[in-house]
Amino acid sequence: MGWDRVVDAFVKFKNAKHGICEYHLRSHYRDVSHSYVDESTGKRCAMYLYHGFPIAWTDGEILRIRHYEYHTPTTRDRLNAILSALGLPFVV
């Protein structure tokens, strides 16, 4: 599964992961989509983690994105792919 499929899983509120990180001694996956239900609201939510840091999360109504500490072209590619997959006319 490529990272583009993790983006697809994120926008569909599904779990997915890709790419064991060799830089960080294989301690985590580079790209992870984590779907969950917010207990306080009962809404389905999704979070996109890049190197273990949440760079995007949504509850279906609000999308929040941030570079976290990875101001790199790769992080920007992930965020732009998420915006594109959601049909939003924005770029990072």
Order of alpha helices (4+ residues) and beta strands (2+ residues): alpha-beta-beta-beta-beta-beta-alpha
